[in-house]
């Protein structure tokens, strides 16, 4: 891995792209976009029907940060 980090930016970017492309189910970018748009529409409709609620971004981030802190405290060595 250290050798890869020594490569020029453009070569590291090419490796990153290859690795990124190797993850997932082989869907094309257009298929991924279509899936995301369908999910957005599904969620919008569920919200309109009252089946879903919105969560404030700042509140959710505060909750997640608190959860991460608690998790770190549990794993911290004692003594």
C-alpha positions as CSV (number, residue, x, y, z in Angstrom):
1,X,0.0,0.0,0.0
2,X,2.9,2.4,0.7
3,X,4.1,1.9,-2.8
4,X,0.6,2.9,-4.2
5,X,0.7,6.1,-2.1
6,X,3.9,7.1,-3.8
7,X,2.4,7.0,-7.3
8,X,1.6,10.3,-9.0
9,X,-2.0,11.7,-8.5
10,X,-3.3,10.6,-11.9
11,X,-2.1,7.0,-11.4
12,X,-3.6,6.9,-7.9
13,X,-6.9,8.3,-9.3
14,X,-6.9,5.5,-12.0
15,X,-6.4,2.8,-9.3
16,X,-9.2,4.4,-7.2
17,X,-11.5,4.3,-10.2
18,X,-10.7,0.7,-10.9
19,X,-11.3,-0.2,-7.2
20,X,-14.5,1.8,-7.0
21,X,-15.8,0.1,-10.2
22,X,-15.1,-3.3,-8.7
23,X,-17.5,-2.7,-5.9
24,X,-21.2,-3.2,-6.4
25,X,-23.4,-5.2,-8.7
26,X,-22.0,-4.1,-12.0
27,X,-24.7,-1.5,-12.6
28,X,-23.9,1.3,-15.0
29,X,-23.9,4.9,-13.7
30,X,-27.2,5.5,-15.5
31,X,-28.7,2.5,-13.8
32,X,-27.5,3.6,-10.4
33,X,-28.9,7.1,-11.1
34,X,-32.2,5.6,-12.1
35,X,-32.3,3.5,-9.0
36,X,-31.6,6.5,-6.8
37,X,-34.3,8.6,-8.5
38,X,-36.8,5.8,-8.0
39,X,-35.9,5.6,-4.3
40,X,-36.3,9.4,-4.0
41,X,-39.7,9.2,-5.6
42,X,-40.7,6.3,-3.4
43,X,-39.7,8.2,-0.3
44,X,-41.4,11.4,-1.5
45,X,-44.7,9.5,-2.0
46,X,-44.4,7.8,1.4
47,X,-43.8,11.2,3.0
48,X,-46.9,12.6,1.2
49,X,-49.0,9.7,2.5
50,X,-47.8,10.4,6.0
51,X,-45.9,7.0,6.2
52,X,-42.6,8.7,6.7
53,X,-41.3,11.7,8.6
54,X,-38.4,14.1,8.1
55,X,-35.6,14.3,10.5
56,X,-33.6,17.6,10.9
57,X,-30.1,17.1,9.6
58,X,-28.4,18.9,12.5
59,X,-30.4,16.9,15.1
60,X,-29.5,13.6,13.4
61,X,-25.8,14.5,13.2
62,X,-25.8,15.3,16.9
63,X,-27.4,12.0,17.7
64,X,-24.9,10.1,15.5
65,X,-21.9,11.9,17.1
66,X,-23.3,11.1,20.6
67,X,-23.7,7.5,19.6
68,X,-20.1,7.3,18.3
69,X,-18.8,9.0,21.5
70,X,-20.7,6.4,23.6
71,X,-19.3,3.6,21.5
72,X,-15.8,4.9,21.9
73,X,-16.2,5.2,25.6
74,X,-17.3,1.6,25.9
75,X,-14.3,0.4,24.0
76,X,-11.7,2.6,25.8
77,X,-9.3,0.6,28.1
78,X,-9.8,1.2,31.8
79,X,-6.7,1.8,33.6
